[in-house]
Amino acid sequence: MSSAQTTGPAHFDDDDYPAYTMGRAAEMLGTTPGFLRSLDEAKLITPQRSEGGHRRYSRYQLRLAARARELVDQGTALEAACRIIILEDQLAEALRINEQMRAKEQPPQA
C-alpha cells in the first residue's frame, strides 16, 4: 500500500458535500420531507440536486435544519427561526474571522 493512497474519498470529511437524500435527512432529523422543503422555500438552506433532480443535503445544512427544528419546536415561527439561524451563523463567522486576524497581529513571543 503506497503512502499516497488515501483511506477514503476526500469528501468524507467535507461538511459541504451533499451526501444525504431528503428521506435520509428527514429521518436523521426526526422530521418530514415537507419541513425540509419549507426550509428551502424560506431560503435557509438550498440543497444541491442529483442528476435525477433529487435534493441532496450536506452535514452543514443538516445542522442548520436541526437548529430550525429546535426553534420551531419551541414555538418560534419558521420565518423568524430562519432569520435567527442566519444571524447566528453570521456571528459565528465574524467571530472566527476576528480570531484569525487577532492571531496574525500578535507579535511572536521570545
C-alpha positions in Angstrom: 0.0 0.0 0.0 1.5 3.3 -1.0 1.7 6.3 1.4 0.0 8.4 -1.3 -3.1 6.3 -1.2 -6.0 7.7 0.9 -8.3 5.6 3.1 -11.4 7.0 1.5 -12.8 9.8 -0.7 -11.8 13.3 0.3 -15.4 14.3 0.7 -15.9 12.1 3.8 -14.7 14.9 6.0 -16.3 17.7 3.8 -19.2 19.3 5.7 -20.5 20.8 2.5 -20.6 17.6 0.5 -24.3 16.8 -0.4 -24.3 13.2 0.9 -27.8 12.8 2.2 -31.1 12.3 0.4 -34.2 14.1 1.5 -35.6 10.9 3.0 -32.4 10.1 4.9 -32.0 13.8 6.1 -35.6 13.9 7.3 -35.2 10.6 9.1 -32.0 11.7 10.8 -33.6 15.0 12.0 -36.9 13.3 13.1 -38.9 15.5 10.8 -40.7 15.3 7.5 -39.5 15.9 3.9 -42.1 18.7 3.9 -40.2 20.5 6.7 -37.0 20.3 4.7 -38.8 21.7 1.6 -40.1 24.6 3.7 -36.6 25.5 4.7 -35.6 25.5 1.1 -38.7 27.8 0.3 -37.6 30.1 3.2 -34.1 30.3 1.7 -32.4 28.9 4.8 -30.9 26.0 3.0 -30.7 25.3 -0.7 -29.9 21.7 -1.3 -27.9 20.6 -4.3 -29.7 18.4 -6.8 -28.7 14.9 -8.0 -28.6 14.2 -11.7 -32.1 12.9 -11.4 -33.2 16.2 -9.7 -33.5 14.9 -6.2 -32.5 17.1 -3.3 -29.2 16.3 -1.6 -28.2 17.8 1.8 -24.8 18.3 3.4 -23.9 17.9 7.1 -23.7 21.7 7.4 -27.2 22.0 6.0 -28.5 19.3 8.3 -27.0 21.2 11.3 -29.0 24.3 10.2 -32.1 22.3 9.7 -31.7 20.7 13.2 -31.4 24.2 14.7 -34.5 25.3 12.8 -36.4 22.3 14.0 -35.4 23.1 17.6 -36.6 26.7 17.4 -39.9 25.7 15.7 -40.5 23.1 18.3 -40.1 25.8 20.9 -42.8 27.8 19.2 -40.8 30.2 17.0 -42.4 30.9 13.7 -40.5 29.3 10.8 -39.5 32.7 9.2 -38.3 34.0 12.5 -36.3 30.8 13.2 -34.6 31.1 9.8 -33.6 34.7 10.5 -32.3 33.8 13.9 -30.2 31.0 12.4 -28.8 33.2 9.6 -27.8 35.8 12.2 -26.2 33.1 14.5 -24.3 31.8 11.5 -23.1 35.3 10.5 -22.0 36.0 14.1 -20.0 32.7 14.3 -18.3 33.5 11.0 -17.4 37.1 12.1 -16.0 35.8 15.4 -13.9 33.2 13.5 -12.5 35.9 11.2 -11.9 38.2 14.2 -9.9 35.5 16.0 -7.8 34.8 12.9 -7.0 38.5 12.5 -6.0 38.8 16.1 -3.8 35.7 15.8 -2.0 37.3 12.8 -1.5 40.6 14.7 0.1 39.2 17.8 3.9 39.6 17.7 5.9 36.4 18.2 6.8 35.8 21.9 10.5 35.5 22.7 
